[in-house]
Amino acid sequence: MATLTIDGRRVEAPAGTFLLQACRQAGVSVPTLCDHPAVEPYGGCRLCVVDVTRPEWDGWRKMVVSCLYPVEDGLIVDTRSDRVIETRRVVLDLLLARSPRTPLIQRLAREYGIERTSYEPNPEPTDCILCGLCVRICDRLGHSAIGTADRGAGRVVAPPFHEPPEACVGCLACAEICPTGFIRFESGPDRRRIWNRDFEMVRCPRCGRAHVTKAQAAWYARRMGWPEAEFEVCDSCRRRDMAATTVRLGEGPTGNAAS
Amino acid sequence: MRIASRQHFEEAVAAARDRREARTRDIWVCCGTGCLANGSAAVAEAFRSRIEAEGLQTGLGVYTKTTGCHGFCQRGPLVVIQPEGILYTRVQARDVPEILEKTIGRGEVVERLLYRDPNTRTPVARYEEIPFYRHQTRIAMRNIGRLDPGDLDDALALGAYGGLVRALFEKTPEEVIEEVRKAGLRGRGGAGFSTARKWAAARKARGDRKFVLCNGDEGDPGAFKDRSILEGDPHSVLEGMIIGAYAVGAHEGYIYVRDEYPLAVVHVQKAIEDARERGLLGRDILGSGFDFDLRVSRGGGAFVCGESSALMRSIEGKVGEPRAKYIHASDRGLFDLPTVLNNVETWADVGAILTHGGEWFAAYGTAKSRGTKAFSLVGKVKNTGLIELPMGESLRRIIFDIGGGILKDRPFKAVQTGGPSGGCLPADRLDLPVDYEVLTENGSMMGSGGMIVMDDRTCMVDVARYFLKFLSEESCGKCVPCREGLRQMLHIFDDLCEGRGRPGDIERIERLARGMQLGSLCELGKSAPNPVLSTLRYFRDEYEAHIDRKACPAGICRTLTTYRIIEDPCTGCHQCTKVCPVEAIEGRPRQKHRILPEKCISCGSCYDVCPENCIEFLPRGGREEAIHGHADH
């Protein structure tokens, strides 16, 4: 455990965790756009910046991103210093120029007092804020079907060579984790389409719902070493089965014991 | 043959020295990239075939060899005749018979090939007497130009690997680090972190698998010192890295080289193979029991891969993007293992430090910046090229003594140091001693040692815009302040240079710059505003002119500038019509010329060539008053 001070309050945090979690546990809200518990911290959006110092630093402080700065004993954290707020404002102002029509960005910017960007609005507004969550979750799940292409202002999220990605299984994790709904897909009873690739759906043998793509079921099966049929039953039916089994087992021995 | 002991090494060195000294006449042909581009390969070949055809080698002991960069690239191809030390410049293959006949045969100098002092026009025969070389002190580049980079024995004869032998056989790893500490060596890649501290941290780091890396991803516009070292004396880098590996306890290393430096890649690979064959790399180096081997990793052309964490990602085979460095590379670097990364020039210094001792090195330079520093001197300066001199020398000495002053003797305006992360220093800073602290205090930085000299025909707003454009293309785009900040900053500068500047732009620039400095992930973004802030600090009036008067005082920003010929002194010499790219100048020979405003693109080429100085530029707004009739129809 490390003991640190966040905005004047003493806080305990488990060693090996990062400042952002410690702030949240202490009830201090810190804005972020690229952090998600399912993936490793990234440090890309720069909204979670905070000032840190230590008594022995003689007043010197440094600005760090809280999502990646490890908690340390004796650290003094200031999440609301003038320069922290100003830096977040610049970041949000810039993001609002990039994505002027994106509600999430509009809302965050408004929280920091920005109604309209002071920069040149993007002539082609986009909802993609390049937080990298989609790419990281795809990596984390083992597919690495999408990545970023190009550098600098031209950077975009894309499959390799901008072609339908071979490694994609159509799981939709990228679309679901996307905080702005930028990643589009279509999903119907027979087909699903994402990243310009079509996937055949598997219907649950119990309820008939199309809940998983064939490629996804095959990939799970290969990964787990189980038969593909295991993944054809949908989650709800599986839960229903589980509940039924639990009830049956519960009734059986209890009934016997009571008699 | 493999060298298996210290004694064996001394014997190999002695044999190499004998061989070198047996050459009564040695003709060195520079085959650095600059000279090669000017045809030095054909010159070397001409020497070789002619020497062979005439039997000069066996008869007179005349040899020729191709060397790395001599630094004086502007005058290439360069040929040096030893032992006299005569430097011939701009040599072509057709000059070879004359050189052999006169200089080798009769001991005469071919005067037309000598370097002429640009100010006095007097020819200078000897290499060492040319001011460009006379004012230099070379440590990192000690052997460049003097040896054949593909010949390990040639390097051994000049003392290569002597520092390694002292390290391996006379010192413990801790003592090696102590020697480097005594030398006061700081990172030559630009940031100036203490090399000894870096090594000590990596030595202390837990784990038995560690790495040493060489950063050869030099990508600043105008910088080529690392390139010349890798091309011209790769063994100096190898020696430094083996010593460093021994000091920190690493057994594996990588040299990361830009793939745009093909000659460097080839020479480094050859050096590694040769060193391995002779027992200087691999298992049980020189019989000392220490194992270390090196590999080359070729960069894919991203400027950001010169940033340490991005470089390591790139070697790992991942996308070369920086990551937060709250945990130092000395603890968790390449493959999350303890790693030391040093710049090419830093590594090249290490061998010399171990050979001559830390105190010897520390005797050069200033109190906090010890030793010498290599610079690529380019821009509007008479002698461009690669130089090395003690830290603390003034900018004036570099630009005017070594560089010979400004081209065409125009007024000096500024010098840009440190590349896109650095800044521009004006004339009143010319007497500053060049070291890490002084440059930083004055709004610039050491950076990778690029030095771009600018004359009065340079618009400082346009210079800042140039660097912003470069960086906006090279930012990896991972973090918002760098990616979006550069995009917006460039937008503001495009507006300034094209007459759309507005009151309040300077404040907007300053606010955005501050946000980028504080908020960006890596040094690329944090230092990206430096060219902007330093030009704003020293040339604020130029910014104001662009905004308030829509005028470019240097006459560079095309949208804001118009050119016209002052009729009176124009002699109709026709020079301007020859250079005008759009045929916008009319006039018969020996009659007054006139610029057609509707065709003129304001490139300023005519202004730069006019021998009578009869072309003037005015703010675009002034055109209507001056030549209204032509502009309108």
Interface residues (C-beta under 8 A of the other chain):
Chain A: G43 G44 C45 R46 V49 M63 V64 V65 L68 Y69 P70 R83 E86 T87 R89 V90 V91 L94 L95 A97 R98 S118 Y119 E120 I129 L130 G132 G147 T148 D150 R151 G152 A153 G154 R155
Chain B: A302 V304 V319 R323 A324 Y326 I327 L471 S472 E473 E474 S475 C476 G477 K478 C479 V480 P481 R483 E484 G485 L486 R487 Q488 H491 R508 R511 L512 R514 G515 M516 L518 G519 S520 L521
